[in-house]
Amino acid sequence: MTLFCFTVTGLHEMDEYIQAQLLLAALNITTHVLRPGGTFLAKIFRGRDVTLLYTQLKMFFNSVVVTKPRSSRNSSIGKS
């Protein structure tokens, strides 16, 4: 298991962008090293472009499951 993370800046749009770029980089690596049927787990900031990210993930995986932990803040839903 590999953990990719960054320090949140507090600027929501900037954090969304950085997180999305980090996710796409991790996805790129994952497509080369993950065994068929393997699992890719990612935390995604739910912002404007979240639908695009889900679409990109669905191109590589048969199943994409989205959950929101009960312990997360309502403000983490983002501006869709």
PDB file of N, CA, C and O in Angstrom:
ATOM      1  N   MET A   1       0.849  -1.175   0.000  1.00  0.00           N
ATOM      2  CA  MET A   1       0.000   0.000   0.000  1.00  0.00           C
ATOM      3  C   MET A   1       0.892   1.235   0.000  1.00  0.00           C
ATOM      4  O   MET A   1       1.890   1.297   0.718  1.00  0.00           O
ATOM      5  N   THR A   2       0.527   2.187  -0.793  1.00  0.00           N
ATOM      6  CA  THR A   2       1.267   3.436  -0.889  1.00  0.00           C
ATOM      7  C   THR A   2       0.345   4.578  -0.494  1.00  0.00           C
ATOM      8  O   THR A   2      -0.838   4.583  -0.834  1.00  0.00           O
ATOM      9  N   LEU A   3       0.890   5.529   0.218  1.00  0.00           N
ATOM     10  CA  LEU A   3       0.107   6.679   0.646  1.00  0.00           C
ATOM     11  C   LEU A   3       0.653   7.926  -0.038  1.00  0.00           C
ATOM     12  O   LEU A   3       1.820   8.279   0.130  1.00  0.00           O
ATOM     13  N   PHE A   4      -0.201   8.584  -0.808  1.00  0.00           N
ATOM     14  CA  PHE A   4       0.136   9.862  -1.428  1.00  0.00           C
ATOM     15  C   PHE A   4      -0.655  10.924  -0.674  1.00  0.00           C
ATOM     16  O   PHE A   4      -1.871  10.798  -0.530  1.00  0.00           O
ATOM     17  N   CYS A   5       0.000  11.947  -0.199  1.00  0.00           N
ATOM     18  CA  CYS A   5      -0.740  13.006   0.475  1.00  0.00           C
ATOM     19  C   CYS A   5       0.009  14.327   0.306  1.00  0.00           C
ATOM     20  O   CYS A   5       1.169  14.365  -0.104  1.00  0.00           O
ATOM     21  N   PHE A   6      -0.686  15.389   0.632  1.00  0.00           N
ATOM     22  CA  PHE A   6      -0.085  16.710   0.557  1.00  0.00           C
ATOM     23  C   PHE A   6      -0.631  17.541   1.705  1.00  0.00           C
ATOM     24  O   PHE A   6      -1.639  17.189   2.318  1.00  0.00           O
ATOM     25  N   THR A   7       0.034  18.626   1.985  1.00  0.00           N
ATOM     26  CA  THR A   7      -0.419  19.529   3.029  1.00  0.00           C
ATOM     27  C   THR A   7      -1.499  20.435   2.452  1.00  0.00           C
ATOM     28  O   THR A   7      -1.274  21.135   1.465  1.00  0.00           O
ATOM     29  N   VAL A   8      -2.656  20.416   3.069  1.00  0.00           N
ATOM     30  CA  VAL A   8      -3.778  21.245   2.612  1.00  0.00           C
ATOM     31  C   VAL A   8      -3.428  22.708   2.843  1.00  0.00           C
ATOM     32  O   VAL A   8      -2.931  23.079   3.906  1.00  0.00           O
ATOM     33  N   THR A   9      -3.696  23.544   1.823  1.00  0.00           N
ATOM     34  CA  THR A   9      -3.344  24.963   1.911  1.00  0.00           C
ATOM     35  C   THR A   9      -4.432  25.798   2.578  1.00  0.00           C
ATOM     36  O   THR A   9      -4.163  26.875   3.110  1.00  0.00           O
ATOM     37  N   GLY A  10      -5.677  25.284   2.543  1.00  0.00           N
ATOM     38  CA  GLY A  10      -6.803  26.066   3.041  1.00  0.00           C
ATOM     39  C   GLY A  10      -7.513  26.819   1.929  1.00  0.00           C
ATOM     40  O   GLY A  10      -8.601  27.356   2.136  1.00  0.00           O
ATOM     41  N   LEU A  11      -6.903  26.861   0.749  1.00  0.00           N
ATOM     42  CA  LEU A  11      -7.531  27.461  -0.431  1.00  0.00           C
ATOM     43  C   LEU A  11      -8.220  26.318  -1.176  1.00  0.00           C
ATOM     44  O   LEU A  11      -7.567  25.520  -1.848  1.00  0.00           O
ATOM     45  N   HIS A  12      -9.552  26.249  -1.047  1.00  0.00           N
ATOM     46  CA  HIS A  12     -10.306  25.076  -1.486  1.00  0.00           C
ATOM     47  C   HIS A  12     -10.040  24.709  -2.943  1.00  0.00           C
ATOM     48  O   HIS A  12      -9.771  23.544  -3.236  1.00  0.00           O
ATOM     49  N   GLU A  13     -10.107  25.671  -3.864  1.00  0.00           N
ATOM     50  CA  GLU A  13      -9.896  25.356  -5.280  1.00  0.00           C
ATOM     51  C   GLU A  13      -8.481  24.863  -5.541  1.00  0.00           C
ATOM     52  O   GLU A  13      -8.276  23.952  -6.343  1.00  0.00           O
ATOM     53  N   MET A  14      -7.513  25.457  -4.874  1.00  0.00           N
ATOM     54  CA  MET A  14      -6.120  25.027  -5.026  1.00  0.00           C
ATOM     55  C   MET A  14      -5.952  23.604  -4.495  1.00  0.00           C
ATOM     56  O   MET A  14      -5.309  22.770  -5.133  1.00  0.00           O
ATOM     57  N   ASP A  15      -6.528  23.335  -3.334  1.00  0.00           N
ATOM     58  CA  ASP A  15      -6.434  21.998  -2.749  1.00  0.00           C
ATOM     59  C   ASP A  15      -7.105  20.954  -3.635  1.00  0.00           C
ATOM     60  O   ASP A  15      -6.577  19.855  -3.804  1.00  0.00           O
ATOM     61  N   GLU A  16      -8.266  21.288  -4.205  1.00  0.00           N
ATOM     62  CA  GLU A  16      -8.947  20.370  -5.130  1.00  0.00           C
ATOM     63  C   GLU A  16      -8.049  20.051  -6.314  1.00  0.00           C
ATOM     64  O   GLU A  16      -7.918  18.890  -6.702  1.00  0.00           O
ATOM     65  N   TYR A  17      -7.431  21.072  -6.888  1.00  0.00           N
ATOM     66  CA  TYR A  17      -6.578  20.890  -8.058  1.00  0.00           C
ATOM     67  C   TYR A  17      -5.372  20.018  -7.723  1.00  0.00           C
ATOM     68  O   TYR A  17      -5.066  19.073  -8.451  1.00  0.00           O
ATOM     69  N   ILE A  18      -4.688  20.330  -6.628  1.00  0.00           N
ATOM     70  CA  ILE A  18      -3.507  19.559  -6.226  1.00  0.00           C
ATOM     71  C   ILE A  18      -3.896  18.107  -5.974  1.00  0.00           C
ATOM     72  O   ILE A  18      -3.205  17.187  -6.411  1.00  0.00           O
ATOM     73  N   GLN A  19      -5.000  17.908  -5.271  1.00  0.00           N
ATOM     74  CA  GLN A  19      -5.441  16.553  -4.954  1.00  0.00           C
ATOM     75  C   GLN A  19      -5.802  15.796  -6.226  1.00  0.00           C
ATOM     76  O   GLN A  19      -5.469  14.618  -6.350  1.00  0.00           O
ATOM     77  N   ALA A  20      -6.467  16.435  -7.163  1.00  0.00           N
ATOM     78  CA  ALA A  20      -6.842  15.780  -8.417  1.00  0.00           C
ATOM     79  C   ALA A  20      -5.600  15.395  -9.212  1.00  0.00           C
ATOM     80  O   ALA A  20      -5.550  14.299  -9.771  1.00  0.00           O
ATOM     81  N   GLN A  21      -4.603  16.263  -9.277  1.00  0.00           N
ATOM     82  CA  GLN A  21      -3.369  15.957  -9.994  1.00  0.00           C
ATOM     83  C   GLN A  21      -2.623  14.804  -9.331  1.00  0.00           C
ATOM     84  O   GLN A  21      -2.074  13.939 -10.013  1.00  0.00           O
ATOM     85  N   LEU A  22      -2.606  14.796  -8.011  1.00  0.00           N
ATOM     86  CA  LEU A  22      -1.966  13.712  -7.266  1.00  0.00           C
ATOM     87  C   LEU A  22      -2.698  12.397  -7.510  1.00  0.00           C
ATOM     88  O   LEU A  22      -2.071  11.350  -7.675  1.00  0.00           O
ATOM     89  N   LEU A  23      -4.026  12.457  -7.532  1.00  0.00           N
ATOM     90  CA  LEU A  23      -4.833  11.262  -7.801  1.00  0.00           C
ATOM     91  C   LEU A  23      -4.544  10.720  -9.203  1.00  0.00           C
ATOM     92  O   LEU A  23      -4.388   9.511  -9.376  1.00  0.00           O
ATOM     93  N   LEU A  24      -4.472  11.599 -10.200  1.00  0.00           N
ATOM     94  CA  LEU A  24      -4.196  11.150 -11.569  1.00  0.00           C
ATOM     95  C   LEU A  24      -2.793  10.564 -11.689  1.00  0.00           C
ATOM     96  O   LEU A  24      -2.591   9.603 -12.431  1.00  0.00           O
ATOM     97  N   ALA A  25      -1.827  11.122 -10.976  1.00  0.00           N
ATOM     98  CA  ALA A  25      -0.472  10.558 -10.973  1.00  0.00           C
ATOM     99  C   ALA A  25      -0.477   9.171 -10.332  1.00  0.00           C
ATOM    100  O   ALA A  25       0.168   8.248 -10.830  1.00  0.00           O
ATOM    101  N   ALA A  26      -1.202   9.033  -9.234  1.00  0.00           N
ATOM    102  CA  ALA A  26      -1.305   7.724  -8.565  1.00  0.00           C
ATOM    103  C   ALA A  26      -2.010   6.717  -9.467  1.00  0.00           C
ATOM    104  O   ALA A  26      -1.620   5.551  -9.525  1.00  0.00           O
ATOM    105  N   LEU A  27      -3.040   7.163 -10.165  1.00  0.00           N
ATOM    106  CA  LEU A  27      -3.761   6.292 -11.091  1.00  0.00           C
ATOM    107  C   LEU A  27      -2.833   5.832 -12.221  1.00  0.00           C
ATOM    108  O   LEU A  27      -2.875   4.670 -12.625  1.00  0.00           O
ATOM    109  N   ASN A  28      -2.007   6.730 -12.724  1.00  0.00           N
ATOM    110  CA  ASN A  28      -1.052   6.384 -13.769  1.00  0.00           C
ATOM    111  C   ASN A  28      -0.103   5.287 -13.283  1.00  0.00           C
ATOM    112  O   ASN A  28       0.133   4.310 -13.994  1.00  0.00           O
ATOM    113  N   ILE A  29       0.433   5.445 -12.093  1.00  0.00           N
ATOM    114  CA  ILE A  29       1.328   4.433 -11.527  1.00  0.00           C
ATOM    115  C   ILE A  29       0.566   3.125 -11.307  1.00  0.00           C
ATOM    116  O   ILE A  29       1.061   2.041 -11.618  1.00  0.00           O
ATOM    117  N   THR A  30      -0.636   3.248 -10.770  1.00  0.00           N
ATOM    118  CA  THR A  30      -1.455   2.080 -10.443  1.00  0.00           C
ATOM    119  C   THR A  30      -1.743   1.226 -11.672  1.00  0.00           C
ATOM    120  O   THR A  30      -1.718  -0.002 -11.590  1.00  0.00           O
ATOM    121  N   THR A  31      -2.011   1.851 -12.795  1.00  0.00           N
ATOM    122  CA  THR A  31      -2.339   1.089 -14.005  1.00  0.00           C
ATOM    123  C   THR A  31      -1.162   0.240 -14.477  1.00  0.00           C
ATOM    124  O   THR A  31      -1.350  -0.700 -15.250  1.00  0.00           O
ATOM    125  N   HIS A  32       0.039   0.559 -14.025  1.00  0.00           N
ATOM    126  CA  HIS A  32       1.227  -0.211 -14.410  1.00  0.00           C
ATOM    127  C   HIS A  32       1.597  -1.287 -13.401  1.00  0.00           C
ATOM    128  O   HIS A  32       2.264  -2.258 -13.759  1.00  0.00           O
ATOM    129  N   VAL A  33       1.178  -1.138 -12.148  1.00  0.00           N
ATOM    130  CA  VAL A  33       1.646  -2.081 -11.124  1.00  0.00           C
ATOM    131  C   VAL A  33       0.534  -2.903 -10.461  1.00  0.00           C
ATOM    132  O   VAL A  33       0.819  -3.934  -9.851  1.00  0.00           O
ATOM    133  N   LEU A  34      -0.700  -2.476 -10.568  1.00  0.00           N
ATOM    134  CA  LEU A  34      -1.795  -3.193  -9.903  1.00  0.00           C
ATOM    135  C   LEU A  34      -2.156  -4.440 -10.700  1.00  0.00           C
ATOM    136  O   LEU A  34      -2.307  -4.392 -11.921  1.00  0.00           O
ATOM    137  N   ARG A  35      -2.292  -5.550  -9.994  1.00  0.00           N
ATOM    138  CA  ARG A  35      -2.701  -6.794 -10.639  1.00  0.00           C
ATOM    139  C   ARG A  35      -4.153  -6.691 -11.093  1.00  0.00           C
ATOM    140  O   ARG A  35      -4.938  -5.949 -10.503  1.00  0.00           O
ATOM    141  N   PRO A  36      -4.511  -7.430 -12.136  1.00  0.00           N
ATOM    142  CA  PRO A  36      -5.921  -7.453 -12.558  1.00  0.00           C
ATOM    143  C   PRO A  36      -6.823  -7.854 -11.393  1.00  0.00           C
ATOM    144  O   PRO A  36      -6.540  -8.812 -10.673  1.00  0.00           O
ATOM    145  N   GLY A  37      -7.903  -7.115 -11.222  1.00  0.00           N
ATOM    146  CA  GLY A  37      -8.813  -7.374 -10.114  1.00  0.00           C
ATOM    147  C   GLY A  37      -8.392  -6.711  -8.812  1.00  0.00           C
ATOM    148  O   GLY A  37      -9.066  -6.856  -7.792  1.00  0.00           O
ATOM    149  N   GLY A  38      -7.270  -5.979  -8.843  1.00  0.00           N
ATOM    150  CA  GLY A  38      -6.773  -5.304  -7.646  1.00  0.00           C
ATOM    151  C   GLY A  38      -7.648  -4.123  -7.258  1.00  0.00           C
ATOM    152  O   GLY A  38      -8.545  -3.729  -8.004  1.00  0.00           O
ATOM    153  N   THR A  39      -7.385  -3.569  -6.101  1.00  0.00           N
ATOM    154  CA  THR A  39      -8.184  -2.475  -5.559  1.00  0.00           C
ATOM    155  C   THR A  39      -7.355  -1.195  -5.468  1.00  0.00           C
ATOM    156  O   THR A  39      -6.216  -1.211  -5.001  1.00  0.00           O
ATOM    157  N   PHE A  40      -7.933  -0.106  -5.913  1.00  0.00           N
ATOM    158  CA  PHE A  40      -7.324   1.225  -5.813  1.00  0.00           C
ATOM    159  C   PHE A  40      -8.233   2.040  -4.915  1.00  0.00           C
ATOM    160  O   PHE A  40      -9.418   2.194  -5.213  1.00  0.00           O
ATOM    161  N   LEU A  41      -7.704   2.562  -3.828  1.00  0.00           N
ATOM    162  CA  LEU A  41      -8.480   3.334  -2.865  1.00  0.00           C
ATOM    163  C   LEU A  41      -7.947   4.749  -2.838  1.00  0.00           C
ATOM    164  O   LEU A  41      -6.740   4.962  -2.725  1.00  0.00           O
ATOM    165  N   ALA A  42      -8.849   5.727  -2.940  1.00  0.00           N
ATOM    166  CA  ALA A  42      -8.416   7.129  -2.969  1.00  0.00           C
ATOM    167  C   ALA A  42      -9.424   8.001  -2.237  1.00  0.00           C
ATOM    168  O   ALA A  42     -10.628   7.747  -2.258  1.00  0.00           O
ATOM    169  N   LYS A  43      -8.906   9.027  -1.595  1.00  0.00           N
ATOM    170  CA  LYS A  43      -9.758  10.059  -1.003  1.00  0.00           C
ATOM    171  C   LYS A  43      -9.849  11.189  -2.016  1.00  0.00           C
ATOM    172  O   LYS A  43      -8.833  11.680  -2.508  1.00  0.00           O
ATOM    173  N   ILE A  44     -11.062  11.591  -2.319  1.00  0.00           N
ATOM    174  CA  ILE A  44     -11.269  12.609  -3.347  1.00  0.00           C
ATOM    175  C   ILE A  44     -12.002  13.804  -2.753  1.00  0.00           C
ATOM    176  O   ILE A  44     -13.026  13.637  -2.090  1.00  0.00           O
ATOM    177  N   PHE A  45     -11.484  15.010  -2.986  1.00  0.00           N
ATOM    178  CA  PHE A  45     -12.214  16.220  -2.620  1.00  0.00           C
ATOM    179  C   PHE A  45     -13.345  16.373  -3.618  1.00  0.00           C
ATOM    180  O   PHE A  45     -13.107  16.426  -4.825  1.00  0.00           O
ATOM    181  N   ARG A  46     -14.556  16.443  -3.133  1.00  0.00           N
ATOM    182  CA  ARG A  46     -15.715  16.506  -4.027  1.00  0.00           C
ATOM    183  C   ARG A  46     -15.973  17.945  -4.441  1.00  0.00           C
ATOM    184  O   ARG A  46     -16.684  18.687  -3.764  1.00  0.00           O
ATOM    185  N   GLY A  47     -15.390  18.319  -5.551  1.00  0.00           N
ATOM    186  CA  GLY A  47     -15.530  19.678  -6.059  1.00  0.00           C
ATOM    187  C   GLY A  47     -16.166  19.696  -7.431  1.00  0.00           C
ATOM    188  O   GLY A  47     -16.865  18.761  -7.822  1.00  0.00           O
ATOM    189  N   ARG A  48     -15.918  20.760  -8.147  1.00  0.00           N
ATOM    190  CA  ARG A  48     -16.515  20.972  -9.466  1.00  0.00           C
ATOM    191  C   ARG A  48     -16.250  19.850 -10.456  1.00  0.00           C
ATOM    192  O   ARG A  48     -17.155  19.453 -11.190  1.00  0.00           O
ATOM    193  N   ASP A  49     -15.025  19.330 -10.491  1.00  0.00           N
ATOM    194  CA  ASP A  49     -14.624  18.367 -11.511  1.00  0.00           C
ATOM    195  C   ASP A  49     -14.678  16.918 -11.037  1.00  0.00           C
ATOM    196  O   ASP A  49     -14.084  16.040 -11.663  1.00  0.00           O
ATOM    197  N   VAL A  50     -15.378  16.663  -9.946  1.00  0.00           N
ATOM    198  CA  VAL A  50     -15.393  15.311  -9.394  1.00  0.00           C
ATOM    199  C   VAL A  50     -16.018  14.308 -10.360  1.00  0.00           C
ATOM    200  O   VAL A  50     -15.593  13.153 -10.393  1.00  0.00           O
ATOM    201  N   THR A  51     -17.001  14.709 -11.137  1.00  0.00           N
ATOM    202  CA  THR A  51     -17.631  13.806 -12.094  1.00  0.00           C
ATOM    203  C   THR A  51     -16.623  13.356 -13.150  1.00  0.00           C
ATOM    204  O   THR A  51     -16.637  12.198 -13.569  1.00  0.00           O
ATOM    205  N   LEU A  52     -15.761  14.254 -13.575  1.00  0.00           N
ATOM    206  CA  LEU A  52     -14.715  13.917 -14.537  1.00  0.00           C
ATOM    207  C   LEU A  52     -13.759  12.884 -13.937  1.00  0.00           C
ATOM    208  O   LEU A  52     -13.370  11.932 -14.613  1.00  0.00           O
ATOM    209  N   LEU A  53     -13.385  13.067 -12.682  1.00  0.00           N
ATOM    210  CA  LEU A  53     -12.508  12.105 -12.025  1.00  0.00           C
ATOM    211  C   LEU A  53     -13.164  10.727 -11.949  1.00  0.00           C
ATOM    212  O   LEU A  53     -12.514   9.716 -12.214  1.00  0.00           O
ATOM    213  N   TYR A  54     -14.441  10.682 -11.590  1.00  0.00           N
ATOM    214  CA  TYR A  54     -15.155   9.405 -11.523  1.00  0.00           C
ATOM    215  C   TYR A  54     -15.175   8.741 -12.896  1.00  0.00           C
ATOM    216  O   TYR A  54     -14.992   7.528 -12.998  1.00  0.00           O
ATOM    217  N   THR A  55     -15.393   9.516 -13.941  1.00  0.00           N
ATOM    218  CA  THR A  55     -15.414   8.983 -15.306  1.00  0.00           C
ATOM    219  C   THR A  55     -14.059   8.393 -15.672  1.00  0.00           C
ATOM    220  O   THR A  55     -13.983   7.321 -16.272  1.00  0.00           O
ATOM    221  N   GLN A  56     -12.995   9.093 -15.310  1.00  0.00           N
ATOM    222  CA  GLN A  56     -11.653   8.593 -15.605  1.00  0.00           C
ATOM    223  C   GLN A  56     -11.370   7.302 -14.844  1.00  0.00           C
ATOM    224  O   GLN A  56     -10.769   6.379 -15.395  1.00  0.00           O
ATOM    225  N   LEU A  57     -11.794   7.228 -13.592  1.00  0.00           N
ATOM    226  CA  LEU A  57     -11.591   6.005 -12.819  1.00  0.00           C
ATOM    227  C   LEU A  57     -12.370   4.838 -13.422  1.00  0.00           C
ATOM    228  O   LEU A  57     -11.880   3.709 -13.445  1.00  0.00           O
ATOM    229  N   LYS A  58     -13.570   5.106 -13.905  1.00  0.00           N
ATOM    230  CA  LYS A  58     -14.403   4.049 -14.498  1.00  0.00           C
ATOM    231  C   LYS A  58     -13.812   3.506 -15.788  1.00  0.00           C
ATOM    232  O   LYS A  58     -14.171   2.409 -16.216  1.00  0.00           O
ATOM    233  N   MET A  59     -12.915   4.251 -16.414  1.00  0.00           N
ATOM    234  CA  MET A  59     -12.243   3.765 -17.617  1.00  0.00           C
ATOM    235  C   MET A  59     -11.262   2.643 -17.282  1.00  0.00           C
ATOM    236  O   MET A  59     -10.961   1.808 -18.135  1.00  0.00           O
ATOM    237  N   PHE A  60     -10.763   2.619 -16.046  1.00  0.00           N
ATOM    238  CA  PHE A  60      -9.747   1.650 -15.653  1.00  0.00           C
ATOM    239  C   PHE A  60     -10.258   0.542 -14.744  1.00  0.00           C
ATOM    240  O   PHE A  60      -9.633  -0.513 -14.637  1.00  0.00           O
ATOM    241  N   PHE A  61     -11.388   0.774 -14.091  1.00  0.00           N
ATOM    242  CA  PHE A  61     -11.891  -0.193 -13.114  1.00  0.00           C
ATOM    243  C   PHE A  61     -13.336  -0.564 -13.416  1.00  0.00           C
ATOM    244  O   PHE A  61     -14.137   0.285 -13.807  1.00  0.00           O
ATOM    245  N   ASN A  62     -13.663  -1.847 -13.232  1.00  0.00           N
ATOM    246  CA  ASN A  62     -15.027  -2.326 -13.464  1.00  0.00           C
ATOM    247  C   ASN A  62     -16.016  -1.719 -12.478  1.00  0.00           C
ATOM    248  O   ASN A  62     -17.180  -1.505 -12.814  1.00  0.00           O
ATOM    249  N   SER A  63     -15.560  -1.445 -11.279  1.00  0.00           N
ATOM    250  CA  SER A  63     -16.437  -0.931 -10.235  1.00  0.00           C
ATOM    251  C   SER A  63     -15.780   0.270  -9.555  1.00  0.00           C
ATOM    252  O   SER A  63     -14.628   0.199  -9.126  1.00  0.00           O
ATOM    253  N   VAL A  64     -16.516   1.360  -9.464  1.00  0.00           N
ATOM    254  CA  VAL A  64     -16.063   2.546  -8.732  1.00  0.00           C
ATOM    255  C   VAL A  64     -17.121   2.827  -7.680  1.00  0.00           C
ATOM    256  O   VAL A  64     -18.276   3.100  -8.006  1.00  0.00           O
ATOM    257  N   VAL A  65     -16.725   2.759  -6.420  1.00  0.00           N
ATOM    258  CA  VAL A  65     -17.649   2.957  -5.301  1.00  0.00           C
ATOM    259  C   VAL A  65     -17.291   4.262  -4.609  1.00  0.00           C
ATOM    260  O   VAL A  65     -16.127   4.510  -4.295  1.00  0.00           O
ATOM    261  N   VAL A  66     -18.294   5.092  -4.376  1.00  0.00           N
ATOM    262  CA  VAL A  66     -18.093   6.381  -3.715  1.00  0.00           C
ATOM    263  C   VAL A  66     -18.827   6.343  -2.379  1.00  0.00           C
ATOM    264  O   VAL A  66     -20.021   6.047  -2.322  1.00  0.00           O
ATOM    265  N   THR A  67     -18.107   6.641  -1.317  1.00  0.00           N
ATOM    266  CA  THR A  67     -18.725   6.714   0.003  1.00  0.00           C
ATOM    267  C   THR A  67     -18.282   7.993   0.684  1.00  0.00           C
ATOM    268  O   THR A  67     -17.257   8.578   0.334  1.00  0.00           O
ATOM    269  N   LYS A  68     -19.057   8.415   1.649  1.00  0.00           N
ATOM    270  CA  LYS A  68     -18.719   9.586   2.462  1.00  0.00           C
ATOM    271  C   LYS A  68     -18.826   9.160   3.913  1.00  0.00           C
ATOM    272  O   LYS A  68     -19.923   8.878   4.394  1.00  0.00           O
ATOM    273  N   PRO A  69     -17.701   9.109   4.620  1.00  0.00           N
ATOM    274  CA  PRO A  69     -17.750   8.696   6.025  1.00  0.00           C
ATOM    275  C   PRO A  69     -18.669   9.592   6.855  1.00  0.00           C
ATOM    276  O   PRO A  69     -18.730  10.803   6.644  1.00  0.00           O
ATOM    277  N   ARG A  70     -19.374   8.984   7.791  1.00  0.00           N
ATOM    278  CA  ARG A  70     -20.259   9.777   8.659  1.00  0.00           C
ATOM    279  C   ARG A  70     -19.485  10.820   9.444  1.00  0.00           C
ATOM    280  O   ARG A  70     -20.032  11.862   9.803  1.00  0.00           O
ATOM    281  N   SER A  71     -18.214  10.547   9.712  1.00  0.00           N
ATOM    282  CA  SER A  71     -17.412  11.472  10.521  1.00  0.00           C
ATOM    283  C   SER A  71     -16.910  12.684   9.742  1.00  0.00           C
ATOM    284  O   SER A  71     -16.367  13.611  10.344  1.00  0.00           O
ATOM    285  N   SER A  72     -17.077  12.703   8.407  1.00  0.00           N
ATOM    286  CA  SER A  72     -16.580  13.855   7.647  1.00  0.00           C
ATOM    287  C   SER A  72     -17.551  15.031   7.755  1.00  0.00           C
ATOM    288  O   SER A  72     -18.751  14.864   7.975  1.00  0.00           O
ATOM    289  N   ARG A  73     -16.993  16.201   7.595  1.00  0.00           N
ATOM    290  CA  ARG A  73     -17.798  17.419   7.711  1.00  0.00           C
ATOM    291  C   ARG A  73     -18.684  17.611   6.496  1.00  0.00           C
ATOM    292  O   ARG A  73     -18.332  17.186   5.395  1.00  0.00           O
ATOM    293  N   ASN A  74     -19.827  18.246   6.683  1.00  0.00           N
ATOM    294  CA  ASN A  74     -20.713  18.564   5.558  1.00  0.00           C
ATOM    295  C   ASN A  74     -20.018  19.498   4.594  1.00  0.00           C
ATOM    296  O   ASN A  74     -20.278  19.441   3.392  1.00  0.00           O
ATOM    297  N   SER A  75     -19.147  20.350   5.083  1.00  0.00           N
ATOM    298  CA  SER A  75     -18.462  21.300   4.206  1.00  0.00           C
ATOM    299  C   SER A  75     -17.504  20.593   3.263  1.00  0.00           C
ATOM    300  O   SER A  75     -17.051  21.196   2.290  1.00  0.00           O
ATOM    301  N   SER A  76     -17.181  19.322   3.527  1.00  0.00           N
ATOM    302  CA  SER A  76     -16.267  18.598   2.650  1.00  0.00           C
ATOM    303  C   SER A  76     -16.938  18.145   1.367  1.00  0.00           C
ATOM    304  O   SER A  76     -16.272  17.606   0.484  1.00  0.00           O
ATOM    305  N   ILE A  77     -18.244  18.353   1.245  1.00  0.00           N
ATOM    306  CA  ILE A  77     -18.949  17.976   0.032  1.00  0.00           C
ATOM    307  C   ILE A  77     -18.479  18.821  -1.129  1.00  0.00           C
ATOM    308  O   ILE A  77     -18.470  18.342  -2.263  1.00  0.00           O
ATOM    309  N   GLY A  78     -18.094  20.038  -0.897  1.00  0.00           N
ATOM    310  CA  GLY A  78     -17.574  20.909  -1.947  1.00  0.00           C
ATOM    311  C   GLY A  78     -18.679  21.568  -2.737  1.00  0.00           C
ATOM    312  O   GLY A  78     -19.866  21.376  -2.472  1.00  0.00           O
ATOM    313  N   LYS A  79     -18.259  22.352  -3.713  1.00  0.00           N
ATOM    314  CA  LYS A  79     -19.195  23.089  -4.557  1.00  0.00           C
ATOM    315  C   LYS A  79     -19.312  22.359  -5.883  1.00  0.00           C
ATOM    316  O   LYS A  79     -18.397  22.448  -6.702  1.00  0.00           O
ATOM    317  N   SER A  80     -20.394  21.646  -6.125  1.00  0.00           N
ATOM    318  CA  SER A  80     -20.554  20.909  -7.381  1.00  0.00           C
ATOM    319  C   SER A  80     -21.374  21.699  -8.352  1.00  0.00           C
ATOM    320  O   SER A  80     -21.617  21.242  -9.469  1.00  0.00           O
TER     321      SER A  80
END
